[in-house]
Amino acid sequence: MAKDQLETYRKKRDFTKTAEPAGGAKKSKGGDSFVVQKHAATRLHYDFRLELDGVLKSWAVTRGPSYNPHDKRLAVRTEDHPLDYGSFEGTIPEGEYGAGSVIIWDNGRWEPIGDPHKGLEKGDLKFNLYGQRLHGRWVLVRMKPDKPGQTRENWLLIKERDEYAEDGAGEQLLEQFSTSVVSGHTVDDIAGEGYEEKPKGSKKKRSERPDFIAPELTELYDAPPQGAGWFHEIKYDGYRIITVKDGDKVLFFSRKGLDWTARFESLVPAIAAMPAESVVIDGEVAVIGKGNLTDFSALQHALSEGKDGFTYYVFDLMYLNGQSLTELPLRERKARLKMLVTPLASNRQVVYSDHVEGQGEAFYAKAGEMGLEGMISKDAASLYRSGRSSAWRKIKCATEQEFVIVGYSVSDKKGRPFSSLLLGYYDEAGQLTYAGRVGTGYNEKILESLGRKLSALRLPRRPEMNALVHRTDARYVKPELVAQISFRGWTADNIVRHAVFKGLREDKQPKDVKKETAAMPQTVDAEGGIRIGGVRLTSPDKLLYSDQGVTKRDIAEYYVRIAPRIMPYMKDRLISLVRCPEGAQGACFFQRHASAGFPEQFKTQRIKENNSDAEEEYIYIEDAAGLVAAAQIGALELHIWGSHVQDVERADRIVFDLDPDEDLKFADLKKAAVEVKDTLESIGLTTFVLATGGKGLHIVAPIQPKHEWPEVKAFTRAIAETLAAQHPDRYTANIRKARRQGRIFVDYLRNDRTATAICPYSTRNRPGATIAAPLSWDALKSLKSAHPVTIRDAAAIDRLVAEDPWKGYASVKQSLPIEQLLEGKAPATGGKKKRR
């Protein structure tokens, strides 16, 4: 297969003249390599190659990759290349196809999001990159041909918005990096004289040049990891700085790769004195403030006043004298770093960040006593990996994080530019969300400087924002400034308490600012159980889906990961559980009432039974710990009420469950879903679609809690019966299976007081370990079944975590047009939305 794929490649080349490989290499270790080669041919471009099916799928990117999501780089599809080409550096001679010099500008591994073959065929290939320079989510999109019969495939290479994306980055990435990640050469070096040819065109290395390496980032946890094998370090309150030393030249870079050498010029002599020719070091520049602790406000003051007093706390070594150390364990990297820094100890400008191994809880307690912001725990055996990693964990003692400045409140004091700053952050769906205000922490100079910046960013009206502040004295600004804020926790309405301004963060992009929530650590107890965020799982390796090898631990970890997505639909709603203590392969039962021995993480509320004064205890879940507890008791399905515990008698959502006859095709079901959507739109209702993980689809409409259950049930029944009456060959509103033959049952019965429906993102007790997956209406068009996602589908779950298909659900404010139906005005099935 690979030989046929390389036929075009080989026909274009004379391998007696060019040193390019003819092919023959087997797939890489993981079968997932990628390479970007800078190619100075007739026109300089970057060859972008992804390993798939034993070859390198290839595109010529004319202007090179960009971290700016607004930049859509033309990528011309070229012939498949052999895997050997991923290590090719050299010169293609004049007269040969692609004549010019080639360097390996970046390499690493890639991870498709979804089926890569379908992505290529469809012209929409999404993937993650784990390179030395390129990271995060990207997409290749095929353009339509300019004219009929065009054979050249034009694609666009686009950076998707994530923590690595940077608006306005433009050409910065290419200007920053001009050398090979393998040899340190530039394309001019390769093309120049003085290089001795090796067989097949590789070059003898004249010199090794260190380059910027994107830093490894921490994940926030709520407790330190236990046991040996973990290094625990102080968390410094400063700027993350990557240092590159090449001979006498020293450069300091921000975490995003910006050149900050001029800011910390006073540290250059100390780094230059290191007993090494070339290094790349990771560390934090900070200033000692009150209490002999690092203080971000003191650092900001020193920078604004042009003062010195900086200390560079170094904690990792990624490159030394021509050798990359990123594949060495942290334990060895730190040992080499300590040897480098020890001779500099007397100047106190460069300080080795020491650690304690093990004793995580004791270290955390001591950090709290000292008044430190927090601690960092690192896996001593871990390799250095750019990007966020659970091998590096941040555990906070005090509450402090970044916020976007979204506005300010006007001061009544003469000459004071503002009274307080209005704060925000971006939620998981990328929506700006209001988080409160901060009125302290400013001196006169900060007030004056901030006042000028805010004035230049003024907006004429309020921006689109969740939980928007309603203040008559508020003025709004473009969300371009990031502030470091300390505070004493969150209110129930997600507003910061007792906030204090610490300074502006010039190293953080506004779109990267999220509400920080701690992941749940796992610890092993003496009986072999594990604790995830304080919830004990017994028999964590017990198989709950034996065919898929899915364990209780897998379910718990899935729920921890998906918690930010599922909780908006589950929090404070009564639930019913499908419990399968022996797994999906064993006996299961439905449970809606609390019982003895239920986990303490479940909350209960006494509710009157239908048509009775008797009360029973029903259950609900408030947080991720409750989800883990559900996994512990073998709950494989989570079904929710259509109302909240604060008002169980009034519905705040309606659900139509489209249940098809077994003989119908899935295309028939999709067509029906759109028809139900159009019908509801015709009476003014916005809807959302859910692939249930079984055989059906749910059409869901959020509503204002104005109507009690009898009215809601009558309304949804009228909709179902209208559909059945107007299209009796396609629909039935009768629950009896005998009436369902060849039809779709429009199940309205879930819209009743104690009735439930599967919660979005819940696991299902179905073959394949499927998940109830929310969809956009556009995504429904290409859907192949009602069970598109399984718990083993890592790429699909990544998408569920990263992208919200139901974006805007919470902001929909609509009511049921019950009066319209009572007047006998039936909705027009399949009709367009009427004005209301």
C-alpha positions in Angstrom: 0.0 0.0 0.0 2.7 2.4 1.0 4.6 1.7 -2.3 1.7 2.7 -4.4 1.2 5.8 -2.3 4.8 6.9 -3.1 4.6 6.4 -6.8 4.1 10.1 -7.6 6.9 11.0 -5.1 9.4 8.7 -6.8 8.5 9.7 -10.4 9.4 13.3 -9.6 12.9 12.6 -8.4 16.2 11.2 -9.7 17.7 9.5 -6.7 21.1 9.3 -8.4 21.2 13.1 -8.2 19.2 14.0 -5.1 20.0 13.0 -1.5 16.3 12.7 -0.6 15.3 9.3 0.6 13.6 6.9 -1.8 11.5 5.4 1.0 11.4 2.1 2.8 11.3 3.1 6.5 8.7 1.4 8.6 6.3 3.4 10.6 7.6 5.3 13.6 7.4 3.9 17.1 3.9 5.3 17.7 2.9 5.7 14.1 2.0 9.3 14.9 5.0 11.4 13.9 4.8 14.8 12.3 7.5 17.1 10.9 7.6 20.7 9.6 10.5 21.3 7.2 11.6 24.8 6.2 12.3 24.7 2.5 14.1 27.5 0.7 13.1 26.5 -2.8 12.1 28.9 -5.6 9.8 30.3 -3.0 10.5 29.9 0.8 7.8 27.8 2.4 7.2 25.2 5.1 6.4 21.6 4.3 3.9 20.3 6.9 3.8 16.5 7.1 1.6 14.1 9.2 2.3 10.3 9.4 -0.7 8.2 8.4 -0.9 4.8 6.8 2.9 4.4 6.6 3.6 7.6 4.7 3.8 11.4 5.4 0.7 13.2 4.2 2.1 16.5 3.0 1.1 20.1 2.5 3.3 23.1 1.4 2.4 26.0 3.7 3.4 29.2 1.9 3.7 31.5 4.8 4.3 29.0 7.6 2.2 28.2 10.7 0.9 30.9 13.0 -0.4 30.8 16.5 -3.0 33.5 15.6 -6.4 31.8 15.1 -7.3 34.6 12.7 -4.4 33.7 10.3 -5.6 31.2 7.7 -2.4 29.9 6.1 -2.6 28.5 2.5 -1.5 24.9 2.5 -1.2 23.3 -0.9 -1.6 19.5 -0.8 1.5 17.7 -2.3 2.3 14.1 -2.9 2.7 11.6 0.0 6.3 11.4 1.2 8.2 8.4 2.7 8.6 8.3 6.4 12.4 8.6 5.9 11.8 12.1 4.7 10.9 13.1 8.3 14.7 13.1 9.2 15.9 14.7 5.9 18.0 17.8 6.1 20.1 18.9 3.2 20.2 20.5 -0.2 18.2 19.4 -3.2 20.4 20.2 -6.2 19.6 22.6 -9.0 17.5 21.0 -11.8 15.8 18.6 -9.4 12.2 18.9 -8.2 12.0 21.3 -5.2 15.7 22.4 -5.6 16.9 24.3 -2.5 17.9 23.8 1.1 15.8 22.0 3.7 15.9 22.0 7.6 13.8 20.3 10.1 12.0 23.3 11.6 9.9 21.3 14.1 9.0 17.7 14.8 7.1 15.6 17.4 3.9 13.6 17.4 0.3 14.4 16.3 -3.0 13.1 17.6 -6.1 13.2 15.3 -9.4 14.5 16.7 -11.8 12.0 15.3 -11.2 9.6 12.4 -8.3 11.1 10.3 -9.3 9.3 7.2 -12.8 10.7 7.3 -11.3 14.1 8.1 -9.1 14.0 5.0 -12.0 12.8 2.9 -14.4 15.5 4.2 -11.7 18.2 4.0 -11.8 19.0 7.7 -8.9 17.4 9.5 -8.6 18.4 13.2 -5.7 17.4 15.4 -3.4 18.1 18.3 0.3 18.7 17.9 2.9 17.9 20.5 6.1 19.4 19.0 9.0 21.3 20.1 7.6 24.5 18.7 4.0 23.8 17.7 1.5 22.8 20.3 -2.3 22.5 20.9 -5.2 22.1 18.5 -5.0 22.8 14.8 -7.2 22.2 11.7 -6.6 21.7 8.0 -9.6 22.8 5.9 -9.9 22.0 2.2 -11.0 25.0 0.0 -13.4 24.7 -2.9 -11.7 24.5 -6.3 -11.3 27.9 -8.0 -12.4 26.4 -11.3 -13.9 23.2 -12.7 -11.3 20.4 -13.2 -8.7 21.9 -10.9 -6.4 19.2 -9.7 -4.4 21.1 -7.1 -5.9 20.9 -3.6 -5.8 24.1 -1.7 -6.2 23.8 2.1 -6.0 26.2 5.0 -3.9 25.6 8.1 -5.5 27.3 11.1 -4.7 27.4 14.8 -7.7 26.6 16.9 -8.4 28.7 20.0 -6.8 27.1 23.1 -4.2 28.0 25.7 -1.5 28.3 23.0 -3.4 30.5 20.7 -2.3 34.2 20.6 -4.2 36.9 18.8 -1.9 39.2 16.9 1.0 36.8 17.0 1.3 37.1 13.2 4.8 36.3 11.9 6.3 36.2 15.4 6.6 32.4 15.6 8.7 32.3 12.4 10.8 35.3 13.3 11.5 33.8 16.7 12.6 30.4 15.3 14.8 30.2 12.3 17.0 27.1 13.1 16.6 23.4 12.8 15.4 21.6 16.0 17.8 18.7 15.1 21.1 20.4 14.0 20.7 24.0 15.0 21.4 25.1 11.3 19.5 27.7 9.3 18.5 27.1 5.7 21.3 29.6 4.8 23.8 27.4 6.7 22.7 24.4 4.8 23.0 26.2 1.5 26.4 27.8 2.4 30.0 26.6 1.9 32.0 24.8 4.5 29.8 21.9 5.2 31.1 18.4 4.5 28.5 16.2 2.8 27.7 12.9 4.4 26.1 10.0 2.5 22.5 10.7 1.3 22.8 14.4 1.8 23.0 15.0 5.6 25.4 17.6 6.8 28.2 17.5 9.3 27.2 19.7 12.2 29.2 22.9 12.4 27.7 24.1 15.7 24.9 23.5 18.0 22.6 26.3 18.9 20.1 26.2 21.8 16.6 27.5 21.1 13.6 28.6 23.1 11.6 25.6 24.5 8.0 26.2 25.4 7.6 25.6 29.2 5.9 22.7 30.9 2.8 24.0 32.7 1.1 22.9 35.8 -2.4 21.5 36.5 -4.2 22.8 39.5 -4.9 20.1 42.2 -6.7 20.4 45.5 -4.1 18.4 47.5 -0.5 17.3 47.1 0.3 13.8 45.8 1.3 11.3 48.4 4.2 8.9 48.5 7.8 8.9 47.3 8.8 9.8 43.8 7.4 13.3 44.0 9.5 16.5 44.3 7.8 19.3 46.2 9.0 22.9 45.5 8.0 26.4 46.6 5.7 28.2 44.3 7.2 31.6 43.4 5.1 34.7 42.8 6.7 36.2 39.7 7.2 35.8 35.9 7.9 32.4 34.3 11.1 32.9 32.3 12.9 30.5 29.8 16.6 31.4 29.5 18.7 30.6 26.4 22.5 31.0 26.7 24.7 30.5 23.6 28.3 31.4 24.3 28.3 35.0 25.6 24.8 35.7 24.3 22.0 35.4 26.9 18.3 35.8 26.1 15.3 35.8 28.4 11.9 34.7 27.0 8.4 34.8 28.5 6.3 31.7 28.7 4.9 32.6 25.2 8.3 33.1 23.7 8.4 36.9 23.8 11.9 38.4 24.1 12.1 39.9 27.6 15.9 40.2 27.9 15.7 44.0 28.2 13.5 43.8 31.3 15.9 41.6 33.2 19.2 42.8 31.8 20.7 43.0 35.3 20.6 39.2 35.4 22.5 38.7 32.1 26.0 38.7 33.7 25.1 36.0 36.2 23.8 33.7 33.5 26.8 34.5 31.2 29.1 33.4 34.1 27.6 29.9 34.1 30.3 27.2 33.4 28.6 26.0 30.2 28.8 27.0 26.6 25.1 26.6 25.9 22.0 26.0 28.0 18.2 26.3 28.1 16.9 26.8 31.7 13.4 27.1 33.1 12.7 29.2 36.1 10.8 32.2 37.6 12.0 35.8 38.1 10.7 37.3 41.3 11.3 40.0 43.8 11.4 39.5 47.6 8.7 41.6 49.4 7.3 41.7 52.9 7.9 38.7 55.1 10.9 37.7 53.0 8.6 36.1 50.5 8.4 36.6 46.7 5.7 39.2 45.9 4.2 39.9 42.5 3.3 43.5 43.4 6.9 44.1 44.4 8.1 42.7 41.0 5.6 45.0 39.2 6.9 48.0 41.2 10.5 47.2 40.4 9.8 46.9 36.7 7.7 50.1 36.6 10.4 52.1 38.5 13.3 50.6 36.5 14.8 49.2 39.7 16.8 46.0 40.2 16.5 43.4 42.9 15.4 40.6 40.7 16.2 37.0 41.6 16.0 34.2 39.1 14.8 31.0 40.8 15.8 28.1 38.4 14.2 24.7 38.6 14.8 22.8 35.3 17.5 22.3 32.7 16.3 21.3 29.2 19.5 21.7 27.1 23.2 21.6 27.9 26.2 22.0 25.7 24.6 20.8 22.5 22.6 18.0 24.1 18.8 18.0 24.6 17.9 16.8 28.2 14.2 16.8 27.7 14.1 13.0 27.5 15.9 12.6 30.8 14.0 12.2 34.1 13.5 15.3 36.2 15.7 13.8 38.9 18.7 13.8 36.6 17.9 17.2 35.0 17.8 18.9 38.4 21.0 17.2 39.5 22.8 18.7 36.5 21.2 22.1 37.1 22.4 22.2 40.7 25.9 21.6 39.5 25.6 24.5 37.1 24.2 26.9 39.6 26.2 26.1 42.7 29.2 28.2 41.5 26.9 31.2 41.2 25.4 30.9 44.7 27.4 33.8 46.1 25.7 36.5 43.9 22.1 35.5 45.0 20.8 36.6 41.6 20.5 33.1 40.3 19.2 30.6 42.9 18.6 26.9 42.5 15.1 26.0 43.5 15.6 23.0 45.8 12.9 20.5 46.7 11.8 18.0 49.2 11.1 14.4 48.0 7.9 12.8 49.4 6.2 14.2 52.5 3.8 16.2 50.4 1.3 16.9 53.1 3.9 18.1 55.6 5.4 20.4 52.9 1.9 21.8 52.2 1.3 22.5 55.9 4.7 24.2 56.2 4.0 26.3 53.1 0.7 27.5 54.7 2.5 28.4 57.9 5.0 30.5 56.0 2.3 32.4 54.2 3.3 31.1 50.8 0.9 31.3 47.9 1.3 27.6 47.3 3.5 24.7 46.3 4.5 22.8 43.1 4.7 19.0 43.0 6.6 17.2 40.2 6.9 13.6 39.2 10.6 12.9 39.8 10.7 10.4 36.9 8.9 12.6 34.4 10.4 13.8 31.1 10.1 17.5 30.1 7.0 18.1 28.1 5.9 21.5 26.8 2.3 22.3 27.6 0.1 21.4 30.5 0.8 18.2 32.3 -0.4 16.3 35.4 3.3 15.5 36.1 3.6 19.1 37.3 0.9 20.0 39.9 0.1 23.3 41.5 -1.5 23.2 44.9 -2.6 26.6 46.4 -2.4 27.7 50.0 -3.9 31.1 49.3 -6.5 31.9 46.6 -4.9 33.9 43.8 -5.3 33.8 40.0 -5.5 36.0 36.9 -8.6 37.8 35.7 -9.5 39.8 32.6 -10.3 43.5 33.3 -13.7 44.0 31.6 -14.4 47.5 33.0 -14.3 49.8 36.0 -16.7 51.7 38.2 -16.5 55.5 38.3 -15.0 57.1 41.4 -16.7 60.0 43.2 -13.3 61.3 44.4 -11.9 64.1 42.4 -8.9 63.2 40.3 -9.3 59.4 40.9 -9.7 57.6 37.5 -11.8 54.8 38.9 -13.2 53.3 42.1 -12.7 49.6 41.3 -11.9 47.3 38.4 -14.5 44.9 37.1 -13.2 41.4 36.6 -14.0 38.5 34.3 -12.8 35.2 32.9 -13.5 32.9 30.0 -15.6 29.9 30.6 -15.1 26.5 28.9 -17.2 27.6 26.0 -15.1 30.7 25.4 -17.7 33.0 26.8 -16.6 36.0 28.9 -18.1 35.7 32.4 -18.3 38.4 35.1 -16.5 37.6 38.3 -16.8 40.7 40.6 -14.7 43.7 41.3 -11.5 44.7 43.1 -11.2 48.1 44.8 -8.0 47.8 46.8 -4.3 47.3 46.1 -3.6 50.5 44.2 -1.2 53.3 44.8 -1.3 56.7 43.1 1.1 55.7 40.3 -0.9 52.5 39.6 -4.1 54.4 39.5 -2.7 56.9 37.1 -1.1 54.3 34.8 -4.2 52.1 34.8 -6.5 55.1 34.2 -4.7 55.9 31.0 -4.8 52.3 29.8 -8.5 52.0 30.6 -9.4 55.2 28.9 -7.8 54.0 25.6 -9.8 50.8 25.7 -13.3 52.3 26.5 -16.2 50.6 24.8 -19.4 52.5 23.9 -21.7 49.8 25.3 -21.7 46.7 27.5 -19.9 43.7 26.0 -21.5 40.3 25.6 -20.8 38.6 28.9 -22.3 35.9 31.1 -23.7 37.0 34.5 -23.2 40.6 33.4 -22.8 43.2 36.2 -25.7 45.6 36.5 -24.1 48.8 37.9 -25.2 52.3 36.9 -21.6 53.5 37.5 -20.0 50.8 35.4 -17.9 51.7 32.3 -16.7 48.9 30.0 -13.4 48.3 28.2 -12.1 45.9 25.6 -11.0 42.7 27.4 -7.3 43.2 26.7 -5.7 43.6 30.1 -5.0 40.8 32.5 -4.7 41.4 36.3 -3.2 39.2 39.1 -5.8 39.2 41.9 -5.6 37.6 45.4 -9.0 37.0 47.1 -10.7 34.9 49.8 -12.7 32.5 47.8 -15.9 32.6 45.7 -19.5 33.4 46.7 -22.3 31.1 45.7 -22.9 33.4 42.7 -19.3 32.9 41.5 -18.2 36.4 42.6 -14.7 36.9 44.2 -14.7 37.8 47.8 -12.3 40.5 49.4 -10.2 40.9 46.2 -6.9 42.7 46.2 -5.1 44.0 43.0 -1.5 42.6 42.7 -0.5 43.9 39.3 -0.9 43.4 35.5 0.2 40.2 33.9 1.9 41.0 30.6 2.8 37.3 30.1 -0.8 36.0 30.0 -3.3 36.3 27.1 -6.9 37.3 28.0 -8.4 34.2 26.2 -6.2 31.9 28.4 -7.8 33.3 31.6 -10.2 30.6 33.0 -11.7 30.1 36.4 -9.1 27.8 38.1 -10.6 24.6 39.5 -8.6 21.9 41.2 -8.4 18.4 39.7 -9.1 15.6 42.1 -5.9 13.7 43.1 -5.8 10.0 43.5 -4.3 8.3 46.5 -4.1 4.6 47.4 -5.2 3.4 50.8 -4.1 0.4 52.8 -7.0 -1.8 51.6 -6.1 -1.3 47.9 -8.9 1.3 47.3 -8.2 4.7 45.9 -9.4 8.1 46.8 -10.2 10.6 44.1 -10.7 14.0 45.6 -11.6 12.6 49.0 -14.1 10.1 47.6 -13.1 6.5 48.2 -13.4 4.0 45.4 -13.4 0.4 46.5 -12.2 -2.1 43.9 -11.2 0.6 41.4 -10.1 -1.9 38.8 -13.4 -3.7 38.8 -14.7 -4.0 35.2 -18.1 -2.2 34.7 -18.0 -2.7 31.0 -16.2 -6.0 30.5 -16.2 -6.0 26.7 -14.5 -2.6 26.6 -12.3 -3.1 29.6 -13.8 0.0 31.3 -13.2 0.0 35.1 -14.8 1.9 38.0 -11.7 4.1 38.0 -12.3 4.9 34.3 -15.8 6.0 35.0 -14.8 8.2 38.0 -11.9 9.8 36.0 -14.3 10.5 33.1 -16.7 12.2 35.4 -14.0 14.3 37.0 -12.9 15.4 33.6 -16.4 16.1 32.2 -17.6 17.7 35.5 -17.5 21.4 34.2 -19.7 20.3 31.3 -22.2 18.0 33.0 -22.8 20.0 36.2 -24.7 22.9 34.6 -27.4 20.4 33.6 -27.2 18.3 36.8 -26.5 20.6 39.7 -29.5 21.0 42.1 -31.8 18.7 40.0 -33.3 15.6 41.6 -31.9 12.5 39.9 -32.6 8.8 39.4 -29.8 6.2 38.9 -29.5 3.1 36.9 -27.2 1.0 39.2 -25.3 -2.0 38.0 -23.1 -3.1 41.0 -21.7 -6.0 39.0 -21.2 -3.9 35.8 -23.3 -3.6 32.6 -22.9 -7.4 32.2 -24.8 -8.0 35.5 -28.2 -7.3 37.0 -29.2 -3.6 37.1 -31.9 -1.6 38.8 -33.5 1.8 38.8 -33.2 3.9 42.0 -34.7 7.3 42.7 -35.0 7.4 46.5 -32.1 7.7 49.0 -31.3 4.5 51.0 -29.2 3.5 53.9 -25.5 3.6 53.2 -25.7 6.1 50.4 -22.5 8.2 49.8 -22.3 11.4 51.9 -21.6 13.3 48.7 -25.2 12.8 47.6 -27.7 15.4 48.8 -31.3 14.6 49.7 -34.6 16.5 49.7 -37.9 15.3 51.0 -40.6 15.5 48.3 -44.3 14.6 48.4 -45.1 11.5 46.3 -47.5 12.0 43.4 -51.2 12.0 44.5 -50.2 11.5 48.1 -49.2 13.4 51.2 -46.5 10.9 52.0 -42.9 12.2 51.6 -39.8 10.3 50.3 -36.2 11.3 50.2 -35.0 12.0 46.7 -31.3 12.5 45.8 -29.4 15.2 43.9 -25.7 16.0 43.2 -24.0 19.3 43.7 -20.4 18.8 42.5 -17.8 16.6 40.9 -17.4 14.6 44.2 -21.0 13.5 43.9 -20.3 12.2 40.4 -17.3 10.2 41.7 -19.6 8.8 44.4 -22.1 7.7 41.7 -19.3 5.8 40.0 -18.4 4.2 43.4 -21.9 2.7 43.8 -22.0 1.4 40.2 -24.4 4.0 38.8 -24.0 3.7 35.0 -26.8 6.1 34.1 -27.8 9.5 35.6 -31.3 10.7 34.8 -32.5 14.2 35.7 -35.8 15.8 36.6 -37.1 18.6 34.5 -37.0 21.1 37.4 -34.7 22.3 40.1 -34.9 21.4 43.8 -35.7 25.1 44.5 -39.0 24.7 42.7 -39.8 21.1 41.9 -43.4 21.9 40.9 -42.4 24.0 37.9 -40.6 22.7 34.9 -37.6 24.5 33.5 -37.0 22.2 30.5 -39.0 20.1 28.2 -37.8 16.9 26.4 -39.1 15.1 23.3 -37.6 11.6 23.1 -37.7 10.3 19.5 -37.9 6.6 19.8 -37.8 4.9 16.4 -39.1 1.5 15.3 -36.3 -1.0 14.8 -36.8 -1.2 11.1 -36.3 2.6 10.5 -33.0 4.0 9.2 -31.1 6.5 11.3 -31.5 9.0 8.4 -35.3 8.8 9.1 -34.7 9.7 12.7 -32.5 12.7 11.9 -35.1 14.0 9.5 -37.7 13.6 12.2 -35.5 15.5 14.7 -35.2 18.4 12.3 -39.0 18.4 11.8 -39.6 18.5 15.5 -37.1 21.4 15.8 -38.8 23.3 13.0 -42.2 22.7 14.6 -41.0 24.1 18.0 -39.3 27.0 16.3 -42.6 27.9 14.6 -44.0 28.7 18.0 -40.9 30.5 19.2 -38.9 27.8 21.0 -35.2 27.4 20.6 -34.1 23.7 20.9 -31.0 21.6 21.4 -30.4 18.0 20.3 -28.9 15.1 22.3 -27.6 11.8 20.9 -28.8 9.6 23.8 -26.1 6.9 23.5 -28.9 4.4 22.8 -31.0 4.4 19.7 -32.9 7.6 20.0 -32.5 11.4 19.9 -33.7 13.9 22.5 -35.0 17.4 21.5 -34.6 19.7 24.5 -35.9 23.2 25.1 -35.0 25.2 28.2 -38.0 27.2 29.5 -38.7 29.7 32.3 -40.2 28.0 35.4 -43.6 29.5 35.0 -45.9 26.5 34.4 -46.8 23.6 36.7 -46.4 20.1 35.5 -50.0 19.4 34.3 -49.8 22.3 31.9 -46.4 21.3 30.7 -47.5 17.7 30.1 -50.6 18.9 28.3 -48.5 21.2 26.1 -46.0 18.5 25.1 -48.7 16.0 24.5 -50.4 18.4 22.2 -47.2 18.8 20.2 -46.7 15.1 19.9 -50.3 14.5 18.9 -50.2 17.3 16.3 -47.1 15.7 14.7 -48.9 12.3 14.7 -52.1 13.7 13.3 -50.4 15.6 10.5 -47.9 12.8 9.6 -49.5 9.5 10.7 -47.2 7.5 8.5 -44.2 8.8 10.3 -45.1 9.5 13.9 -47.2 8.1 16.8 -47.9 9.6 20.2 -49.1 6.2 21.5 -46.7 4.4 23.8 -47.9 0.9 22.7 -45.3 -0.8 20.6 -48.0 -2.2 18.3 -48.7 1.3 17.2 -45.1 2.1 16.6 -44.5 -0.2 13.6 -42.6 1.8 10.9 -43.0 5.0 12.9 -41.2 7.1 15.4 -42.8 7.4 18.9 -42.7 11.0 20.0 -42.4 10.4 23.7 -43.7 13.4 25.6 -44.2 11.4 28.8 -40.8 12.5 30.2 -42.5 15.9 30.9 -44.1 15.0 34.1 -43.4 15.7 37.8 -41.4 12.7 38.7 -40.4 11.6 35.2 -36.7 11.9 34.2 -34.5 11.9 31.1 -30.9 11.0 30.6 -28.5 13.7 31.6 -26.3 15.2 28.9 -22.8 13.6 29.2 -24.0 10.7 31.3 -22.6 7.2 30.7 -25.1 4.7 29.4 -25.8 1.1 30.4 -25.6 0.1 26.7 -23.3 -2.1 24.6 -20.1 -0.2 23.8 -20.0 1.9 27.0 -21.6 4.8 25.2 -22.2 8.4 26.4 -25.2 10.7 26.0 -23.6 13.3 23.8 -24.9 16.8 23.2 -24.7 17.9 19.5 -25.0 21.1 17.5 -27.7 21.0 14.9 -25.0 21.3 12.2 -23.2 18.2 13.6 -26.5 16.2 13.4 -26.2 16.3 9.6 -23.2 14.0 9.5 -24.1 11.8 12.5 -24.1 8.1 11.7 -25.9 6.8 14.9 -27.4 7.9 18.2 -24.4 6.6 20.0 -21.4 8.4 18.5 -19.2 8.6 21.6 -17.9 5.9 23.9 -16.0 6.3 27.1 -12.9 4.8 25.3 -13.1 7.4 22.5 -10.4 9.8 24.0 -10.5 12.2 21.0 -14.3 12.6 21.1 -14.2 13.2 24.9 -11.4 15.8 24.4 -13.8 17.6 22.0 -16.7 17.4 24.5 -14.4 18.9 27.1 -13.0 21.6 24.8 -16.1 22.6 22.8 -19.7 23.2 24.1 -22.2 22.0 21.4 -25.0 23.6 23.5 -23.3 27.0 23.8 -26.0 29.5 24.8 -28.3 27.0 26.5 -28.1 28.9 29.8 -28.9 32.2 28.2 -32.1 31.2 26.5 -35.0 32.9 28.1 -38.3 31.5 26.7 -41.8 30.5 27.8 -44.3 27.9 26.6 -46.9 29.5 24.3 -49.6 27.6 26.1 -52.3 30.2 25.4 -51.7 29.7 21.7 -52.4 26.0 21.9 -55.5 26.5 24.2 -56.9 28.7 21.5 -56.7 25.8 19.1 -53.8 27.2 17.0 -51.8 24.1 16.2 -48.1 24.6 15.3 -47.1 24.2 11.6 -45.0 21.1 11.5 -41.7 21.8 9.7 -42.6 25.5 9.6 -40.4 28.5 10.0 -40.1 30.4 13.3 -42.9 33.0 13.7 -42.4 36.4 15.2 -43.6 36.7 18.7 
